[in-house]
Amino acid sequence: MRIGNTYTQHFELETKQHELLGLDLGEGAPRRPLVLGLVLNGLWWAVLLLVLGGPSKFTFTAYFLPPVIVTVYGAQRSTVIDRRWNLTRWAIGIRYLVLGHRPIISGGRRAATRSEWMNRRARWGTRLEFFLDSPLGGLIERWLGDEESIPEGAGAPIRLAARPRLYGPDAVVKAYGRKALKQQRGKS
């Protein structure tokens, strides 16, 4: 059996911004995190300006620090999946917890009915136990749904470790059957 490796991660070239509005940035800042930071800062400032008004010397930290922290940690490579940023993993995780995903049944041959989806309580599991004891516990309990509503058999996703195999023509003939090949030759 042949085993293949992916080496494309080693060939990734990162673009750098060496000048910004006439200001020299020296060796340059990575362009994608820089753009992400500018977008997050712009959105965050817009929301806070609408909600709180202009920044004061007490609220400036709330305006500045959250998007900077999200940009710095979110633009780093994930330790779990090397090809993704942490921000991507966070977004996928939040989307799964809030919306869930449609299960794949029989390799996608049949669409899952709504009863086969995992409900919120099963997806969140024990992550909210701290909040269930808080004053917001009733509201969260109502949002999660009843414990009895978890369908039988619903659980954590099954991790598959598929390994591709390369079969030669002899194995294909053996699997396909000599009889079928003779029939096909007779038709042509």
Buried (B, 14 or more C-beta within 10 A) or exposed (E): EEEEEEEEEEEEEEEEBEEEEEEEEEEBBEEEBBEBBEEBBEEBBEEBEEEEEEBEEEEEEEBBEBBEEBBEEBBEEBEEEEEBBBBEBBEEEEEEBEEBEEEEEEEEEEEEEEEBBBBBBBBBEEEBEEBEEEEEBEEBBEEBEEEEEBEEEBEEEEEEEEEEEEEEEEEEEEEEEEEEEEEEEEEE
